[in-house]
Amino acid sequence: MQVVFSSEGKIVGFQPLSRVAVNQWADNPLARELYGGKKLSPGIIEPGLKILLPKKVTVVELLMSVKPDAYFAMARPYHYQ
């Protein structure tokens, strides 16, 4: 999962790296907390947000547990190839 942050540190979008990741990300309580309780839909820039496109963004790869009794996440810089 790639998560896109604005220069202010707000999540402005996410890009799943697999089809399964879409549902897992949207259903994860950590994701909802990070996203300010908003309903999630995939896209590098979230289509439902009423924001100006940020001039600078940071992309982070987020690895998350899928076990409902043991949520955890690990983030690392995403390196474009």
PyMOL Python script that loads the backbone (N, CA, C, O; Angstrom):
from pymol import cmd

cmd.read_pdbstr("""\
ATOM      1  N   MET A   1       0.846  -1.163   0.000  1.00  0.00           N
ATOM      2  CA  MET A   1       0.000   0.000   0.000  1.00  0.00           C
ATOM      3  C   MET A   1       0.891   1.224   0.000  1.00  0.00           C
ATOM      4  O   MET A   1       1.823   1.319   0.798  1.00  0.00           O
ATOM      5  N   GLN A   2       0.612   2.153  -0.882  1.00  0.00           N
ATOM      6  CA  GLN A   2       1.312   3.432  -0.883  1.00  0.00           C
ATOM      7  C   GLN A   2       0.354   4.474  -0.318  1.00  0.00           C
ATOM      8  O   GLN A   2      -0.801   4.565  -0.735  1.00  0.00           O
ATOM      9  N   VAL A   3       0.842   5.248   0.622  1.00  0.00           N
ATOM     10  CA  VAL A   3       0.049   6.312   1.224  1.00  0.00           C
ATOM     11  C   VAL A   3       0.684   7.633   0.818  1.00  0.00           C
ATOM     12  O   VAL A   3       1.903   7.788   0.890  1.00  0.00           O
ATOM     13  N   VAL A   4      -0.144   8.589   0.390  1.00  0.00           N
ATOM     14  CA  VAL A   4       0.346   9.879  -0.092  1.00  0.00           C
ATOM     15  C   VAL A   4       0.017  10.951   0.937  1.00  0.00           C
ATOM     16  O   VAL A   4      -1.145  11.153   1.292  1.00  0.00           O
ATOM     17  N   PHE A   5       1.060  11.638   1.414  1.00  0.00           N
ATOM     18  CA  PHE A   5       0.918  12.709   2.399  1.00  0.00           C
ATOM     19  C   PHE A   5       1.185  14.054   1.748  1.00  0.00           C
ATOM     20  O   PHE A   5       2.047  14.170   0.877  1.00  0.00           O
ATOM     21  N   SER A   6       0.441  15.074   2.174  1.00  0.00           N
ATOM     22  CA  SER A   6       0.738  16.443   1.756  1.00  0.00           C
ATOM     23  C   SER A   6       1.937  16.934   2.557  1.00  0.00           C
ATOM     24  O   SER A   6       2.373  16.268   3.496  1.00  0.00           O
ATOM     25  N   SER A   7       2.470  18.091   2.192  1.00  0.00           N
ATOM     26  CA  SER A   7       3.608  18.645   2.929  1.00  0.00           C
ATOM     27  C   SER A   7       3.212  19.037   4.356  1.00  0.00           C
ATOM     28  O   SER A   7       4.081  19.227   5.207  1.00  0.00           O
ATOM     29  N   GLU A   8       1.897  19.161   4.624  1.00  0.00           N
ATOM     30  CA  GLU A   8       1.412  19.458   5.978  1.00  0.00           C
ATOM     31  C   GLU A   8       1.249  18.188   6.810  1.00  0.00           C
ATOM     32  O   GLU A   8       0.891  18.269   7.985  1.00  0.00           O
ATOM     33  N   GLY A   9       1.503  17.022   6.224  1.00  0.00           N
ATOM     34  CA  GLY A   9       1.402  15.764   6.954  1.00  0.00           C
ATOM     35  C   GLY A   9       0.036  15.111   6.924  1.00  0.00           C
ATOM     36  O   GLY A   9      -0.189  14.139   7.644  1.00  0.00           O
ATOM     37  N   LYS A  10      -0.891  15.619   6.106  1.00  0.00           N
ATOM     38  CA  LYS A  10      -2.226  15.034   6.015  1.00  0.00           C
ATOM     39  C   LYS A  10      -2.254  13.996   4.899  1.00  0.00           C
ATOM     40  O   LYS A  10      -1.625  14.172   3.855  1.00  0.00           O
ATOM     41  N   ILE A  11      -2.997  12.905   5.133  1.00  0.00           N
ATOM     42  CA  ILE A  11      -3.156  11.896   4.090  1.00  0.00           C
ATOM     43  C   ILE A  11      -4.081  12.460   3.025  1.00  0.00           C
ATOM     44  O   ILE A  11      -5.198  12.879   3.330  1.00  0.00           O
ATOM     45  N   VAL A  12      -3.627  12.474   1.779  1.00  0.00           N
ATOM     46  CA  VAL A  12      -4.441  12.987   0.679  1.00  0.00           C
ATOM     47  C   VAL A  12      -4.817  11.891  -0.308  1.00  0.00           C
ATOM     48  O   VAL A  12      -5.570  12.143  -1.249  1.00  0.00           O
ATOM     49  N   GLY A  13      -4.310  10.687  -0.111  1.00  0.00           N
ATOM     50  CA  GLY A  13      -4.673   9.587  -0.991  1.00  0.00           C
ATOM     51  C   GLY A  13      -3.914   8.330  -0.650  1.00  0.00           C
ATOM     52  O   GLY A  13      -2.975   8.341   0.146  1.00  0.00           O
ATOM     53  N   PHE A  14      -4.342   7.242  -1.270  1.00  0.00           N
ATOM     54  CA  PHE A  14      -3.621   5.987  -1.118  1.00  0.00           C
ATOM     55  C   PHE A  14      -3.748   5.185  -2.391  1.00  0.00           C
ATOM     56  O   PHE A  14      -4.729   5.313  -3.124  1.00  0.00           O
ATOM     57  N   GLN A  15      -2.771   4.373  -2.647  1.00  0.00           N
ATOM     58  CA  GLN A  15      -2.737   3.555  -3.847  1.00  0.00           C
ATOM     59  C   GLN A  15      -2.452   2.118  -3.429  1.00  0.00           C
ATOM     60  O   GLN A  15      -1.331   1.808  -3.024  1.00  0.00           O
ATOM     61  N   PRO A  16      -3.452   1.229  -3.521  1.00  0.00           N
ATOM     62  CA  PRO A  16      -3.193  -0.159  -3.168  1.00  0.00           C
ATOM     63  C   PRO A  16      -2.244  -0.804  -4.166  1.00  0.00           C
ATOM     64  O   PRO A  16      -2.269  -0.491  -5.356  1.00  0.00           O
ATOM     65  N   LEU A  17      -1.414  -1.701  -3.671  1.00  0.00           N
ATOM     66  CA  LEU A  17      -0.484  -2.417  -4.540  1.00  0.00           C
ATOM     67  C   LEU A  17      -1.053  -3.761  -4.973  1.00  0.00           C
ATOM     68  O   LEU A  17      -0.429  -4.472  -5.760  1.00  0.00           O
ATOM     69  N   SER A  18      -2.233  -4.116  -4.468  1.00  0.00           N
ATOM     70  CA  SER A  18      -2.927  -5.330  -4.895  1.00  0.00           C
ATOM     71  C   SER A  18      -4.424  -5.116  -4.690  1.00  0.00           C
ATOM     72  O   SER A  18      -4.835  -4.224  -3.947  1.00  0.00           O
ATOM     73  N   ARG A  19      -5.225  -5.930  -5.344  1.00  0.00           N
ATOM     74  CA  ARG A  19      -6.681  -5.812  -5.221  1.00  0.00           C
ATOM     75  C   ARG A  19      -7.136  -6.088  -3.783  1.00  0.00           C
ATOM     76  O   ARG A  19      -8.035  -5.419  -3.273  1.00  0.00           O
ATOM     77  N   VAL A  20      -6.519  -7.063  -3.142  1.00  0.00           N
ATOM     78  CA  VAL A  20      -6.865  -7.410  -1.758  1.00  0.00           C
ATOM     79  C   VAL A  20      -6.592  -6.234  -0.826  1.00  0.00           C
ATOM     80  O   VAL A  20      -7.319  -6.030   0.146  1.00  0.00           O
ATOM     81  N   ALA A  21      -5.562  -5.472  -1.113  1.00  0.00           N
ATOM     82  CA  ALA A  21      -5.175  -4.352  -0.250  1.00  0.00           C
ATOM     83  C   ALA A  21      -6.250  -3.274  -0.166  1.00  0.00           C
ATOM     84  O   ALA A  21      -6.329  -2.573   0.843  1.00  0.00           O
ATOM     85  N   VAL A  22      -7.076  -3.121  -1.193  1.00  0.00           N
ATOM     86  CA  VAL A  22      -8.119  -2.090  -1.180  1.00  0.00           C
ATOM     87  C   VAL A  22      -9.045  -2.295   0.013  1.00  0.00           C
ATOM     88  O   VAL A  22      -9.237  -1.378   0.811  1.00  0.00           O
ATOM     89  N   ASN A  23      -9.621  -3.486   0.142  1.00  0.00           N
ATOM     90  CA  ASN A  23     -10.560  -3.752   1.237  1.00  0.00           C
ATOM     91  C   ASN A  23      -9.866  -3.777   2.586  1.00  0.00           C
ATOM     92  O   ASN A  23     -10.415  -3.286   3.573  1.00  0.00           O
ATOM     93  N   GLN A  24      -8.681  -4.334   2.643  1.00  0.00           N
ATOM     94  CA  GLN A  24      -7.968  -4.399   3.914  1.00  0.00           C
ATOM     95  C   GLN A  24      -7.650  -3.002   4.427  1.00  0.00           C
ATOM     96  O   GLN A  24      -7.792  -2.738   5.621  1.00  0.00           O
ATOM     97  N   TRP A  25      -7.231  -2.122   3.562  1.00  0.00           N
ATOM     98  CA  TRP A  25      -6.905  -0.762   3.972  1.00  0.00           C
ATOM     99  C   TRP A  25      -8.158  -0.029   4.420  1.00  0.00           C
ATOM    100  O   TRP A  25      -8.156   0.609   5.473  1.00  0.00           O
ATOM    101  N   ALA A  26      -9.216  -0.107   3.648  1.00  0.00           N
ATOM    102  CA  ALA A  26     -10.434   0.636   3.961  1.00  0.00           C
ATOM    103  C   ALA A  26     -11.098   0.146   5.248  1.00  0.00           C
ATOM    104  O   ALA A  26     -11.753   0.932   5.933  1.00  0.00           O
ATOM    105  N   ASP A  27     -10.944  -1.134   5.590  1.00  0.00           N
ATOM    106  CA  ASP A  27     -11.584  -1.692   6.779  1.00  0.00           C
ATOM    107  C   ASP A  27     -10.728  -1.604   8.037  1.00  0.00           C
ATOM    108  O   ASP A  27     -11.215  -1.915   9.124  1.00  0.00           O
ATOM    109  N   ASN A  28      -9.494  -1.199   7.926  1.00  0.00           N
ATOM    110  CA  ASN A  28      -8.585  -1.203   9.065  1.00  0.00           C
ATOM    111  C   ASN A  28      -8.831   0.025   9.946  1.00  0.00           C
ATOM    112  O   ASN A  28      -8.831   1.146   9.437  1.00  0.00           O
ATOM    113  N   PRO A  29      -9.043  -0.160  11.267  1.00  0.00           N
ATOM    114  CA  PRO A  29      -9.289   0.990  12.149  1.00  0.00           C
ATOM    115  C   PRO A  29      -8.144   1.998  12.169  1.00  0.00           C
ATOM    116  O   PRO A  29      -8.383   3.196  12.325  1.00  0.00           O
ATOM    117  N   LEU A  30      -6.918   1.539  12.016  1.00  0.00           N
ATOM    118  CA  LEU A  30      -5.779   2.455  11.971  1.00  0.00           C
ATOM    119  C   LEU A  30      -5.887   3.373  10.757  1.00  0.00           C
ATOM    120  O   LEU A  30      -5.608   4.569  10.849  1.00  0.00           O
ATOM    121  N   ALA A  31      -6.288   2.813   9.632  1.00  0.00           N
ATOM    122  CA  ALA A  31      -6.444   3.618   8.419  1.00  0.00           C
ATOM    123  C   ALA A  31      -7.522   4.680   8.616  1.00  0.00           C
ATOM    124  O   ALA A  31      -7.339   5.834   8.230  1.00  0.00           O
ATOM    125  N   ARG A  32      -8.640   4.289   9.214  1.00  0.00           N
ATOM    126  CA  ARG A  32      -9.708   5.270   9.460  1.00  0.00           C
ATOM    127  C   ARG A  32      -9.231   6.378  10.388  1.00  0.00           C
ATOM    128  O   ARG A  32      -9.558   7.548  10.187  1.00  0.00           O
ATOM    129  N   GLU A  33      -8.461   6.009  11.401  1.00  0.00           N
ATOM    130  CA  GLU A  33      -7.930   7.008  12.332  1.00  0.00           C
ATOM    131  C   GLU A  33      -6.980   7.962  11.611  1.00  0.00           C
ATOM    132  O   GLU A  33      -7.067   9.177  11.787  1.00  0.00           O
ATOM    133  N   LEU A  34      -6.085   7.421  10.808  1.00  0.00           N
ATOM    134  CA  LEU A  34      -5.143   8.254  10.059  1.00  0.00           C
ATOM    135  C   LEU A  34      -5.861   9.171   9.075  1.00  0.00           C
ATOM    136  O   LEU A  34      -5.409  10.283   8.803  1.00  0.00           O
ATOM    137  N   TYR A  35      -6.973   8.697   8.551  1.00  0.00           N
ATOM    138  CA  TYR A  35      -7.702   9.430   7.514  1.00  0.00           C
ATOM    139  C   TYR A  35      -8.772  10.351   8.094  1.00  0.00           C
ATOM    140  O   TYR A  35      -9.582  10.905   7.351  1.00  0.00           O
ATOM    141  N   GLY A  36      -8.779  10.516   9.409  1.00  0.00           N
ATOM    142  CA  GLY A  36      -9.721  11.438  10.037  1.00  0.00           C
ATOM    143  C   GLY A  36     -11.159  10.958  10.015  1.00  0.00           C
ATOM    144  O   GLY A  36     -12.078  11.777  10.015  1.00  0.00           O
ATOM    145  N   GLY A  37     -11.379   9.642   9.995  1.00  0.00           N
ATOM    146  CA  GLY A  37     -12.730   9.094  10.022  1.00  0.00           C
ATOM    147  C   GLY A  37     -13.464   9.142   8.700  1.00  0.00           C
ATOM    148  O   GLY A  37     -14.631   8.754   8.637  1.00  0.00           O
ATOM    149  N   LYS A  38     -12.824   9.605   7.646  1.00  0.00           N
ATOM    150  CA  LYS A  38     -13.490   9.702   6.347  1.00  0.00           C
ATOM    151  C   LYS A  38     -13.555   8.341   5.668  1.00  0.00           C
ATOM    152  O   LYS A  38     -12.697   7.486   5.885  1.00  0.00           O
ATOM    153  N   LYS A  39     -14.578   8.150   4.848  1.00  0.00           N
ATOM    154  CA  LYS A  39     -14.686   6.929   4.056  1.00  0.00           C
ATOM    155  C   LYS A  39     -13.577   6.956   3.008  1.00  0.00           C
ATOM    156  O   LYS A  39     -13.298   7.995   2.411  1.00  0.00           O
ATOM    157  N   LEU A  40     -12.956   5.815   2.795  1.00  0.00           N
ATOM    158  CA  LEU A  40     -11.802   5.743   1.910  1.00  0.00           C
ATOM    159  C   LEU A  40     -12.163   5.183   0.545  1.00  0.00           C
ATOM    160  O   LEU A  40     -13.015   4.302   0.433  1.00  0.00           O
ATOM    161  N   SER A  41     -11.529   5.684  -0.465  1.00  0.00           N
ATOM    162  CA  SER A  41     -11.587   5.083  -1.795  1.00  0.00           C
ATOM    163  C   SER A  41     -10.211   5.260  -2.418  1.00  0.00           C
ATOM    164  O   SER A  41      -9.544   6.264  -2.167  1.00  0.00           O
ATOM    165  N   PRO A  42      -9.769   4.283  -3.242  1.00  0.00           N
ATOM    166  CA  PRO A  42      -8.399   4.333  -3.738  1.00  0.00           C
ATOM    167  C   PRO A  42      -8.179   5.419  -4.781  1.00  0.00           C
ATOM    168  O   PRO A  42      -9.069   5.731  -5.573  1.00  0.00           O
ATOM    169  N   GLY A  43      -7.004   5.976  -4.768  1.00  0.00           N
ATOM    170  CA  GLY A  43      -6.567   6.959  -5.744  1.00  0.00           C
ATOM    171  C   GLY A  43      -5.365   7.688  -5.193  1.00  0.00           C
ATOM    172  O   GLY A  43      -5.308   7.975  -3.998  1.00  0.00           O
ATOM    173  N   ILE A  44      -4.409   7.989  -6.038  1.00  0.00           N
ATOM    174  CA  ILE A  44      -3.210   8.676  -5.557  1.00  0.00           C
ATOM    175  C   ILE A  44      -3.606   9.950  -4.825  1.00  0.00           C
ATOM    176  O   ILE A  44      -3.043  10.250  -3.773  1.00  0.00           O
ATOM    177  N   ILE A  45      -4.558  10.705  -5.355  1.00  0.00           N
ATOM    178  CA  ILE A  45      -5.154  11.831  -4.627  1.00  0.00           C
ATOM    179  C   ILE A  45      -6.619  11.468  -4.423  1.00  0.00           C
ATOM    180  O   ILE A  45      -7.346  11.255  -5.394  1.00  0.00           O
ATOM    181  N   GLU A  46      -7.057  11.396  -3.178  1.00  0.00           N
ATOM    182  CA  GLU A  46      -8.414  10.970  -2.830  1.00  0.00           C
ATOM    183  C   GLU A  46      -9.442  11.798  -3.592  1.00  0.00           C
ATOM    184  O   GLU A  46      -9.478  13.019  -3.442  1.00  0.00           O
ATOM    185  N   PRO A  47     -10.294  11.145  -4.419  1.00  0.00           N
ATOM    186  CA  PRO A  47     -11.255  11.892  -5.227  1.00  0.00           C
ATOM    187  C   PRO A  47     -12.327  12.616  -4.415  1.00  0.00           C
ATOM    188  O   PRO A  47     -12.866  13.618  -4.885  1.00  0.00           O
ATOM    189  N   GLY A  48     -12.654  12.139  -3.208  1.00  0.00           N
ATOM    190  CA  GLY A  48     -13.710  12.749  -2.412  1.00  0.00           C
ATOM    191  C   GLY A  48     -13.276  13.948  -1.592  1.00  0.00           C
ATOM    192  O   GLY A  48     -14.124  14.656  -1.049  1.00  0.00           O
ATOM    193  N   LEU A  49     -11.983  14.194  -1.487  1.00  0.00           N
ATOM    194  CA  LEU A  49     -11.515  15.322  -0.686  1.00  0.00           C
ATOM    195  C   LEU A  49     -11.679  16.627  -1.453  1.00  0.00           C
ATOM    196  O   LEU A  49     -11.389  16.705  -2.647  1.00  0.00           O
ATOM    197  N   LYS A  50     -12.139  17.629  -0.758  1.00  0.00           N
ATOM    198  CA  LYS A  50     -12.275  18.959  -1.359  1.00  0.00           C
ATOM    199  C   LYS A  50     -11.014  19.751  -1.026  1.00  0.00           C
ATOM    200  O   LYS A  50     -11.030  20.613  -0.147  1.00  0.00           O
ATOM    201  N   ILE A  51      -9.930  19.457  -1.728  1.00  0.00           N
ATOM    202  CA  ILE A  51      -8.653  20.116  -1.462  1.00  0.00           C
ATOM    203  C   ILE A  51      -8.034  20.564  -2.770  1.00  0.00           C
ATOM    204  O   ILE A  51      -8.312  20.018  -3.837  1.00  0.00           O
ATOM    205  N   LEU A  52      -7.193  21.564  -2.655  1.00  0.00           N
ATOM    206  CA  LEU A  52      -6.371  21.926  -3.798  1.00  0.00           C
ATOM    207  C   LEU A  52      -5.276  20.879  -3.915  1.00  0.00           C
ATOM    208  O   LEU A  52      -4.797  20.365  -2.904  1.00  0.00           O
ATOM    209  N   LEU A  53      -4.882  20.564  -5.120  1.00  0.00           N
ATOM    210  CA  LEU A  53      -3.809  19.589  -5.288  1.00  0.00           C
ATOM    211  C   LEU A  53      -2.545  20.122  -4.632  1.00  0.00           C
ATOM    212  O   LEU A  53      -2.127  21.245  -4.913  1.00  0.00           O
ATOM    213  N   PRO A  54      -1.935  19.327  -3.762  1.00  0.00           N
ATOM    214  CA  PRO A  54      -0.717  19.797  -3.089  1.00  0.00           C
ATOM    215  C   PRO A  54       0.436  19.943  -4.066  1.00  0.00           C
ATOM    216  O   PRO A  54       0.549  19.189  -5.032  1.00  0.00           O
ATOM    217  N   LYS A  55       1.297  20.929  -3.800  1.00  0.00           N
ATOM    218  CA  LYS A  55       2.469  21.143  -4.658  1.00  0.00           C
ATOM    219  C   LYS A  55       3.521  20.076  -4.410  1.00  0.00           C
ATOM    220  O   LYS A  55       4.233  19.672  -5.330  1.00  0.00           O
ATOM    221  N   LYS A  56       3.620  19.616  -3.156  1.00  0.00           N
ATOM    222  CA  LYS A  56       4.600  18.611  -2.776  1.00  0.00           C
ATOM    223  C   LYS A  56       3.902  17.493  -2.022  1.00  0.00           C
ATOM    224  O   LYS A  56       3.068  17.744  -1.152  1.00  0.00           O
ATOM    225  N   VAL A  57       4.248  16.254  -2.362  1.00  0.00           N
ATOM    226  CA  VAL A  57       3.708  15.115  -1.627  1.00  0.00           C
ATOM    227  C   VAL A  57       4.844  14.166  -1.264  1.00  0.00           C
ATOM    228  O   VAL A  57       5.913  14.183  -1.875  1.00  0.00           O
ATOM    229  N   THR A  58       4.590  13.347  -0.268  1.00  0.00           N
ATOM    230  CA  THR A  58       5.517  12.296   0.138  1.00  0.00           C
ATOM    231  C   THR A  58       4.772  10.977   0.050  1.00  0.00           C
ATOM    232  O   THR A  58       3.658  10.853   0.561  1.00  0.00           O
ATOM    233  N   VAL A  59       5.382   9.991  -0.596  1.00  0.00           N
ATOM    234  CA  VAL A  59       4.762   8.675  -0.721  1.00  0.00           C
ATOM    235  C   VAL A  59       5.474   7.713   0.223  1.00  0.00           C
ATOM    236  O   VAL A  59       6.700   7.602   0.213  1.00  0.00           O
ATOM    237  N   VAL A  60       4.683   7.024   1.036  1.00  0.00           N
ATOM    238  CA  VAL A  60       5.205   6.078   2.019  1.00  0.00           C
ATOM    239  C   VAL A  60       4.565   4.723   1.747  1.00  0.00           C
ATOM    240  O   VAL A  60       3.369   4.641   1.466  1.00  0.00           O
ATOM    241  N   GLU A  61       5.359   3.664   1.831  1.00  0.00           N
ATOM    242  CA  GLU A  61       4.810   2.315   1.720  1.00  0.00           C
ATOM    243  C   GLU A  61       4.398   1.879   3.116  1.00  0.00           C
ATOM    244  O   GLU A  61       5.193   1.939   4.054  1.00  0.00           O
ATOM    245  N   LEU A  62       3.153   1.443   3.250  1.00  0.00           N
ATOM    246  CA  LEU A  62       2.613   1.050   4.543  1.00  0.00           C
ATOM    247  C   LEU A  62       2.290  -0.436   4.513  1.00  0.00           C
ATOM    248  O   LEU A  62       1.502  -0.894   3.685  1.00  0.00           O
ATOM    249  N   LEU A  63       2.900  -1.178   5.416  1.00  0.00           N
ATOM    250  CA  LEU A  63       2.641  -2.607   5.552  1.00  0.00           C
ATOM    251  C   LEU A  63       1.814  -2.786   6.812  1.00  0.00           C
ATOM    252  O   LEU A  63       2.219  -2.352   7.891  1.00  0.00           O
ATOM    253  N   MET A  64       0.646  -3.429   6.678  1.00  0.00           N
ATOM    254  CA  MET A  64      -0.271  -3.538   7.809  1.00  0.00           C
ATOM    255  C   MET A  64      -0.670  -4.982   8.047  1.00  0.00           C
ATOM    256  O   MET A  64      -0.761  -5.779   7.114  1.00  0.00           O
ATOM    257  N   SER A  65      -0.906  -5.308   9.316  1.00  0.00           N
ATOM    258  CA  SER A  65      -1.400  -6.626   9.697  1.00  0.00           C
ATOM    259  C   SER A  65      -2.845  -6.779   9.250  1.00  0.00           C
ATOM    260  O   SER A  65      -3.599  -5.806   9.238  1.00  0.00           O
ATOM    261  N   VAL A  66      -3.234  -7.996   8.883  1.00  0.00           N
ATOM    262  CA  VAL A  66      -4.627  -8.252   8.524  1.00  0.00           C
ATOM    263  C   VAL A  66      -5.355  -9.020   9.622  1.00  0.00           C
ATOM    264  O   VAL A  66      -6.526  -9.362   9.455  1.00  0.00           O
ATOM    265  N   LYS A  67      -4.691  -9.295  10.738  1.00  0.00           N
ATOM    266  CA  LYS A  67      -5.326  -9.991  11.862  1.00  0.00           C
ATOM    267  C   LYS A  67      -6.118  -8.984  12.689  1.00  0.00           C
ATOM    268  O   LYS A  67      -5.537  -8.030  13.208  1.00  0.00           O
ATOM    269  N   PRO A  68      -7.437  -9.173  12.825  1.00  0.00           N
ATOM    270  CA  PRO A  68      -8.239  -8.185  13.549  1.00  0.00           C
ATOM    271  C   PRO A  68      -7.884  -8.049  15.023  1.00  0.00           C
ATOM    272  O   PRO A  68      -8.163  -7.007  15.616  1.00  0.00           O
ATOM    273  N   ASP A  69      -7.281  -9.059  15.634  1.00  0.00           N
ATOM    274  CA  ASP A  69      -6.946  -8.961  17.054  1.00  0.00           C
ATOM    275  C   ASP A  69      -5.524  -8.460  17.291  1.00  0.00           C
ATOM    276  O   ASP A  69      -5.083  -8.365  18.436  1.00  0.00           O
ATOM    277  N   ALA A  70      -4.816  -8.145  16.232  1.00  0.00           N
ATOM    278  CA  ALA A  70      -3.421  -7.700  16.386  1.00  0.00           C
ATOM    279  C   ALA A  70      -3.045  -6.716  15.284  1.00  0.00           C
ATOM    280  O   ALA A  70      -2.145  -6.988  14.489  1.00  0.00           O
ATOM    281  N   TYR A  71      -3.730  -5.573  15.232  1.00  0.00           N
ATOM    282  CA  TYR A  71      -3.403  -4.576  14.213  1.00  0.00           C
ATOM    283  C   TYR A  71      -2.031  -3.971  14.479  1.00  0.00           C
ATOM    284  O   TYR A  71      -1.706  -3.643  15.620  1.00  0.00           O
ATOM    285  N   PHE A  72      -1.251  -3.826  13.463  1.00  0.00           N
ATOM    286  CA  PHE A  72       0.007  -3.100  13.545  1.00  0.00           C
ATOM    287  C   PHE A  72       0.314  -2.574  12.153  1.00  0.00           C
ATOM    288  O   PHE A  72      -0.259  -3.029  11.163  1.00  0.00           O
ATOM    289  N   ALA A  73       1.209  -1.627  12.088  1.00  0.00           N
ATOM    290  CA  ALA A  73       1.616  -1.086  10.791  1.00  0.00           C
ATOM    291  C   ALA A  73       3.099  -0.771  10.829  1.00  0.00           C
ATOM    292  O   ALA A  73       3.653  -0.419  11.871  1.00  0.00           O
ATOM    293  N   MET A  74       3.722  -0.903   9.686  1.00  0.00           N
ATOM    294  CA  MET A  74       5.119  -0.527   9.524  1.00  0.00           C
ATOM    295  C   MET A  74       5.195   0.354   8.278  1.00  0.00           C
ATOM    296  O   MET A  74       4.656   0.008   7.227  1.00  0.00           O
ATOM    297  N   ALA A  75       5.855   1.468   8.407  1.00  0.00           N
ATOM    298  CA  ALA A  75       5.983   2.387   7.276  1.00  0.00           C
ATOM    299  C   ALA A  75       7.440   2.491   6.863  1.00  0.00           C
ATOM    300  O   ALA A  75       8.344   2.439   7.697  1.00  0.00           O
ATOM    301  N   ARG A  76       7.653   2.641   5.557  1.00  0.00           N
ATOM    302  CA  ARG A  76       9.004   2.863   5.046  1.00  0.00           C
ATOM    303  C   ARG A  76       8.906   3.754   3.821  1.00  0.00           C
ATOM    304  O   ARG A  76       7.878   3.766   3.144  1.00  0.00           O
ATOM    305  N   PRO A  77       9.960   4.497   3.529  1.00  0.00           N
ATOM    306  CA  PRO A  77       9.929   5.367   2.350  1.00  0.00           C
ATOM    307  C   PRO A  77       9.704   4.539   1.094  1.00  0.00           C
ATOM    308  O   PRO A  77      10.243   3.442   0.953  1.00  0.00           O
ATOM    309  N   TYR A  78       8.910   5.075   0.193  1.00  0.00           N
ATOM    310  CA  TYR A  78       8.687   4.402  -1.083  1.00  0.00           C
ATOM    311  C   TYR A  78       9.715   4.933  -2.071  1.00  0.00           C
ATOM    312  O   TYR A  78       9.850   6.143  -2.249  1.00  0.00           O
ATOM    313  N   HIS A  79      10.425   4.039  -2.699  1.00  0.00           N
ATOM    314  CA  HIS A  79      11.450   4.424  -3.677  1.00  0.00           C
ATOM    315  C   HIS A  79      10.935   4.151  -5.081  1.00  0.00           C
ATOM    316  O   HIS A  79      10.657   3.007  -5.441  1.00  0.00           O
ATOM    317  N   TYR A  80      10.812   5.204  -5.866  1.00  0.00           N
ATOM    318  CA  TYR A  80      10.380   5.060  -7.253  1.00  0.00           C
ATOM    319  C   TYR A  80      11.476   4.392  -8.055  1.00  0.00           C
ATOM    320  O   TYR A  80      12.660   4.648  -7.836  1.00  0.00           O
ATOM    321  N   GLN A  81      11.089   3.544  -8.976  1.00  0.00           N
ATOM    322  CA  GLN A  81      12.085   2.852  -9.799  1.00  0.00           C
ATOM    323  C   GLN A  81      12.092   3.389 -11.200  1.00  0.00           C
ATOM    324  O   GLN A  81      12.869   2.925 -12.035  1.00  0.00           O
TER     325      GLN A  81
END
""", "prot")
cmd.dss("prot")
cmd.show_as("cartoon", "prot")
cmd.util.cbc("prot")
cmd.orient("prot")
